[in-house]
């Protein structure tokens, strides 16, 4: 059986990979994937702590709520990325220097 430490190590690895993607990538889609990996690491922590808490299912319920919020956030972020691409013809966040034309 896996212990709580095993879950936390996997979660920390996921979070570090996601953080590396956010810091190092120059593509908006890859940055969004990194943010999703960090959210999944947090959700894995919630479920792991909820599994070892025998009193109630608060961790699992909060994780389900976090998954719904992550899906909604991803949909909004993809819509913003598509609009930025339509306007600037690039998804590199460094090349988008102004939000409004004068």
C-alpha positions in Angstrom: 0.0 0.0 0.0 1.2 3.5 -0.8 1.9 5.8 2.1 1.1 9.5 2.4 4.8 10.3 1.8 4.6 8.6 -1.7 1.6 10.7 -2.7 3.4 13.9 -1.4 6.6 13.1 -3.4 4.6 12.6 -6.6 2.7 15.8 -6.0 5.9 17.7 -5.3 7.4 16.4 -8.5 4.3 17.4 -10.5 4.4 20.9 -8.9 8.1 21.3 -9.8 7.6 20.2 -13.4 4.7 22.6 -13.7 6.7 25.5 -12.1 9.6 24.8 -14.5 7.2 24.9 -17.5 5.7 28.3 -16.4 9.1 29.9 -15.8 11.0 28.5 -18.8 8.4 28.4 -21.7 7.6 31.2 -24.0 4.5 29.7 -25.5 1.1 30.6 -23.9 -0.2 27.1 -24.3 2.8 25.5 -22.6 2.5 28.0 -19.7 -1.2 27.0 -19.4 -0.2 23.4 -19.3 2.3 24.2 -16.5 -0.3 25.9 -14.5 -2.6 22.9 -14.9 0.2 20.6 -13.7 0.6 22.7 -10.5 -3.2 22.6 -9.9 -3.2 18.9 -10.4 -0.4 18.6 -7.8 -2.5 20.6 -5.3 -5.5 18.4 -6.0 -3.5 15.3 -5.5 -2.4 16.6 -2.1 -6.1 17.2 -1.2 -7.1 13.7 -2.2 -4.1 12.1 -0.4 -4.8 14.0 2.8 -8.5 13.2 2.5 -7.7 9.5 2.1 -5.8 9.4 5.3 -8.4 11.4 7.2 -10.9 8.8 8.3 -13.4 11.3 9.9 -14.9 12.9 6.8 -14.5 13.4 3.0 -13.6 17.0 3.1 -10.4 16.6 1.0 -12.2 14.7 -1.8 -15.0 17.2 -1.9 -12.7 20.2 -2.0 -10.6 18.4 -4.7 -13.8 18.0 -6.8 -14.5 21.7 -6.4 -11.0 22.5 -7.4 -11.2 20.3 -10.6 -14.4 22.2 -11.6 -12.7 25.5 -11.1 -9.6 24.4 -13.0 -11.7 23.3 -16.0 -13.5 26.7 -16.0 -10.2 28.6 -15.7 -8.8 26.6 -18.6 -11.7 27.3 -20.8 -11.4 31.1 -20.2 -7.6 31.0 -20.6 -7.9 29.2 -24.0 -10.5 31.8 -25.2 -8.1 34.6 -24.2 -5.2 32.9 -26.0 -7.3 32.4 -29.1 -8.3 36.0 -29.2 -4.7 37.1 -28.7 -3.6 34.9 -31.5 -6.3 36.2 -33.8 -5.2 39.8 -33.1 -1.3 39.5 -32.9 -0.8 36.2 -34.9 1.5 34.9 -32.1 1.0 33.1 -28.8 4.4 34.2 -27.4 3.5 36.3 -24.3 6.7 38.4 -24.7 5.7 39.6 -28.1 2.3 40.9 -27.0 3.3 44.4 -25.8 0.1 46.3 -25.7 -3.5 45.4 -25.1 -5.2 48.2 -26.9 -4.4 50.2 -30.1 -4.2 53.9 -29.7 
